[in-house]
Amino acid sequence: MTDRVKELLDLLVKGDRGGLARCITLLESRRPIDEADQISLLQACDDIIATRPGISRRVAFTGPPGVGKSSLINRYGLRLIRDGHRVAVLAIDPTSKRTGGSILGDKTRMADLSRHENAFIRPSATSGHLGGTAETTREAILVCEAAGYDRILVETVGVGQSEHDVSQVVDLVVFVTMARSGDGLQGIKRGILEMVDLVAVNKAEDDGHQAALNHARELGSALKLLQGAPAPACIPTSAISGLGVDELSDVIDRLLSELVDNGSLDEQRQNQRIQWFEMALNALLQRRIRDLPEWKTHHARLKDEVTDGTKTPYAAARELLERLAL
Amino acid sequence: MTDRVKELLDLLVKGDRGGLARCITLLESRRPIDEADQISLLQACDDIIATRPGISRRVAFTGPPGVGKSSLINRYGLRLIRDGHRVAVLAIDPTSKRTGGSILGDKTRMADLSRHENAFIRPSATSGHLGGTAETTREAILVCEAAGYDRILVETVGVGQSEHDVSQVVDLVVFVTMARSGDGLQGIKRGILEMVDLVAVNKAEDDGHQAALNHARELGSALKLLQGAPAPACIPTSAISGLGVDELSDVIDRLLSELVDNGSLDEQRQNQRIQWFEMALNALLQRRIRDLPEWKTHHARLKDEVTDGTKTPYAAARELLERLAL
């Protein structure tokens, strides 16, 4: 273990939030020189967590942009802290490549939470050293848990694939939406539905109060119809007034308890670890192969031949692997 | 080249639809014993196509279930045949693993087209020998083109990722939707929008006629607002009455001509070939590695150690690669 990793772990164990942030930054590095430190940091975090297993809970908040996910997490996070928890919020934005900036994990929308000593907020973790949002998030979750945070909240914009990815790294998925005219079931498409454990119909304040109540009721009926009982609960919430946040918290606790009691939580996490193993394997394999000198010699040439039509993509791929003696 | 491939190619060149179907079935095989034949078949198809380049056009029809994609393709396909084209319809269903059956490429909904000697319909191509819907479709497109079909229509259910995948293998994407109360822009989410070249608001018949007209107009305005001009055209269509099918066909032809004239079609196909190369590389690499004896010895053991928590996923992945001397 290098001095850098020792120093970072020391800070981590002391509960230093700056140290935790530096750990995540290290894990996000794509420089080959950082790889050994990344691995020993992850291993050390895993060892720390193994000394107090079964404590952490991971909950994702997903939904379309503009429905108030950050503000709702702010409220819910404060409630968790009142209950004696330490809360880490990780934001992953699968669309940030396109929009050029993160609309998630906005600290101004989590002002109360971000000021609290028992909270840690990491806006927009970008793709990590193994690539892919799922990997990044898994690793960030691990270091947060090693740092003593027992409630990990993952915020992500729902864009189809992202709900699927995030459901692979958390225990529970909360879908956040709001009542808007003509919106219907927008954002709750088939397939995504199956991954959602709970729905919050947010912005149930002022003029929007009645609309949110109606929307939650209609959504609840529709989900029951589509998914059959037991369908996910639909709870009207307001990050402004605090309406529904206690109910949301209670339902999340109840669902998590059920997962623990029937053994699903353990089973789910075991499956997630196996997935992580396979994905890490694939990512490392890609990296190793691309570092081989034969790769560097032939890949560019074959790519050119594919581009100008001299070789079919398939034949070129096969030739390259032959050159690698694979 | 084996006798089997020779026989299949012979049938293919003769325009035998049964032979074409057998080619696609061969490409879908995951048996290692079929790999050599798959490669020589693809190479031969590529050679055939190279003798008459630039003729084929590939158009995807995507959209939520139940909007009448198959029926619309039926109508549009007949129009293409009247114009002297030979039409192949390929259906890919990314949800079929879940639903256990295809709701696409339904031949009963393409009865007229399927009876025509200049049409070939392949319902629900499943994941191919390289895995992934994009690969399957690319390969199926290739053999259809080698068989002399110059208009390839790809039908897929829109579930977020699938529009992205299908946009990687075609020249143009048509989004099919319909007017439904409260639906708004459902199904046209941000991100997907950027891949859509044209929108058909289907089921504009009988009672639905006026609603489809309104919906197309509203959608057109919304798209202009969201995407800025020039936004994709929104055309009310009816697969029953035939309304709008000629306009749809004309707009598709115009868009394709523009792509040819400004060089985008060549550029796009070149990029798609490079993508195909990289994806084929990855898929073949995975297969080769998993066939190594060291892999077989250690993978299962390490997976067990990850499952029971003895090793972290990351450390286990790294160990396996060390065993492979990578």
Interface residues (C-beta under 8 A of the other chain):
Chain A: I39 L42 Q43 D46 A50 P65 T95 R98 V159 G160 Q161 G182 D183 G184 L185 Q186 G187 K189 R190 G191 E194 Q270 R273 I274 W276 F277 A280 L281 N282 L284 L285 Q286 R288 I289 L302 K303 V306 T307 G309 T312 P313 Y314 A315 A316 A317 R318 L320 L321 L326
Chain B: I39 L42 Q43 D46 A50 P64 P65 T95 R98 V159 G160 Q161 G182 D183 G184 L185 Q186 G187 K189 R190 G191 Q270 R273 I274 W276 F277 A280 L281 N282 L284 L285 Q286 R288 I289 L302 K303 V306 T307 G309 T312 P313 Y314 A315 A316 A317 R318 L320 L321 L326
